[in-house]
């Protein structure tokens, strides 16, 4: 059972990160390779957020399939939060600021991902 949950969690993390990569205006891993700390913080927040939602799903559900289903719902909610964050800051583009290594925006992005993952996870339980 442990190996099943772990395998599914790794697979979902990779798929969900790839989805985030598709919706951002910058290439996460290219920017991180260049030393962009803001992108590293934002991406780290996404990784933590996804894994935290997965943790809540595994903890609360009885089967791997049920945990997968709820983690998908949690990921969609994190994705919605990402779009809302971009939409609710019309003064500047979140993605452009993160790509330009604006660490303050990267930090806020990370904190939003981490914080909302706890809210999403608690609502799944």
PLY file of the C-alpha trace (Angstrom):
ply
format ascii 1.0
element vertex 125
property float x
property float y
property float z
element edge 124
property int vertex1
property int vertex2
end_header
0.00 0.00 0.00
2.82 2.42 0.90
4.62 1.80 -2.39
1.37 2.32 -4.29
0.68 5.69 -2.65
4.31 6.76 -3.09
4.40 5.78 -6.77
1.14 7.58 -7.49
2.28 10.67 -5.57
5.51 10.91 -7.60
3.62 10.41 -10.87
1.00 13.02 -9.93
3.66 15.49 -8.81
5.39 15.22 -12.18
2.14 15.55 -14.13
0.87 18.47 -12.04
4.21 20.29 -12.30
4.13 19.80 -16.07
0.65 21.36 -16.10
1.93 24.35 -14.13
4.82 24.62 -16.60
2.30 24.86 -19.44
0.34 27.73 -17.89
3.25 29.91 -16.74
4.71 32.38 -19.19
8.25 31.33 -18.30
10.06 27.99 -18.35
10.53 27.04 -14.70
13.53 24.75 -14.98
15.35 26.96 -17.50
14.96 29.96 -15.20
16.04 27.96 -12.15
19.12 26.77 -14.04
19.95 30.44 -14.71
19.76 31.13 -10.96
16.36 32.84 -10.87
15.52 32.72 -7.15
11.98 34.07 -7.61
11.12 31.21 -9.97
12.74 28.73 -7.58
10.60 30.05 -4.70
7.40 30.00 -6.76
8.14 26.50 -8.08
9.11 25.29 -4.61
5.80 26.60 -3.31
3.96 24.72 -6.03
5.86 21.51 -5.22
5.14 21.90 -1.50
1.51 22.77 -2.19
0.95 19.77 -4.46
2.69 17.39 -2.04
0.78 18.79 0.92
-2.55 18.24 -0.84
-1.37 14.72 -1.72
-0.52 14.12 1.94
-4.00 15.11 3.05
-5.55 12.90 0.35
-3.49 9.87 1.31
-4.18 10.42 4.99
-7.95 10.78 4.52
-8.79 8.23 1.83
-8.93 4.47 1.95
-7.75 3.59 -1.56
-5.12 4.79 -4.01
-7.82 5.54 -6.57
-9.82 7.67 -4.12
-6.68 9.57 -3.10
-5.86 10.16 -6.78
-9.32 11.52 -7.45
-9.25 13.96 -4.54
-5.68 15.03 -5.23
-6.76 15.93 -8.76
-9.53 18.08 -7.28
-6.98 19.67 -4.95
-4.63 20.38 -7.85
-7.43 22.02 -9.84
-8.13 24.26 -6.83
-4.42 25.19 -6.62
-4.47 25.98 -10.33
-7.55 28.17 -9.88
-5.75 29.97 -7.05
-2.79 30.58 -9.38
-5.06 32.17 -12.00
-6.88 34.22 -9.35
-3.56 35.53 -8.02
-2.62 36.66 -11.52
-6.08 38.15 -12.14
-6.34 39.97 -8.80
-3.07 41.84 -9.33
-3.87 43.91 -12.44
-1.13 46.45 -11.69
1.56 44.06 -12.91
1.92 40.57 -14.33
2.85 37.99 -11.69
4.55 35.74 -14.24
6.60 38.56 -15.73
7.71 39.76 -12.30
8.72 36.24 -11.27
10.55 35.76 -14.56
12.38 39.06 -13.91
13.54 37.58 -10.56
11.34 39.80 -8.40
11.89 37.84 -5.18
9.11 39.60 -3.29
6.57 38.35 -5.84
8.18 34.90 -5.84
7.93 34.76 -2.05
4.27 35.81 -2.02
3.54 33.23 -4.73
5.23 30.54 -2.66
3.35 31.53 0.51
0.01 31.55 -1.32
0.63 28.05 -2.73
1.72 26.66 0.65
-1.05 28.36 2.63
-3.86 27.38 0.29
-2.61 23.80 0.19
-3.41 23.56 3.90
-6.90 24.99 3.35
-7.54 22.68 0.39
-6.15 19.68 2.26
-8.21 20.37 5.37
-11.37 20.57 3.26
-10.56 17.21 1.68
-10.29 15.48 5.05
0 1
1 2
2 3
3 4
4 5
5 6
6 7
7 8
8 9
9 10
10 11
11 12
12 13
13 14
14 15
15 16
16 17
17 18
18 19
19 20
20 21
21 22
22 23
23 24
24 25
25 26
26 27
27 28
28 29
29 30
30 31
31 32
32 33
33 34
34 35
35 36
36 37
37 38
38 39
39 40
40 41
41 42
42 43
43 44
44 45
45 46
46 47
47 48
48 49
49 50
50 51
51 52
52 53
53 54
54 55
55 56
56 57
57 58
58 59
59 60
60 61
61 62
62 63
63 64
64 65
65 66
66 67
67 68
68 69
69 70
70 71
71 72
72 73
73 74
74 75
75 76
76 77
77 78
78 79
79 80
80 81
81 82
82 83
83 84
84 85
85 86
86 87
87 88
88 89
89 90
90 91
91 92
92 93
93 94
94 95
95 96
96 97
97 98
98 99
99 100
100 101
101 102
102 103
103 104
104 105
105 106
106 107
107 108
108 109
109 110
110 111
111 112
112 113
113 114
114 115
115 116
116 117
117 118
118 119
119 120
120 121
121 122
122 123
123 124
